[in-house]
Amino acid sequence: MSDKIDVQNINTPGKTTRVDRAKYNAMKSAMLKVMTKTAPGDTAKDIKEAAKAHLPDDLFPAGATSGWWQKTVQLDLEAKGLIKRADTKPLRFYLT
């Protein structure tokens, strides 16, 4: 199995990027644990902060780079239809 995974971005349909599989999966798992299933959902900041408690220290020491990974996973899961964004300010996200 490759140590990379292809991710999508809802803002650039049809384009994929390869990222670290272990970090992607760790952030995805953490986000799925903390995100709500009801609209309007939580802000990206709230999701990132809540997810930090579920991230392994060996991949994210003291939460390092968690913001970048949260955004990467959020955009990929949106592109795949697993989460939606509510039309709010600030933006809020929830599981579908």
Helices and strands as residue ranges (DSSP letters): E 4-8, E 16-20, H 21-34, E 42-43, H 44-52, G 61-63, H 66-79, E 83-86, E 92-95
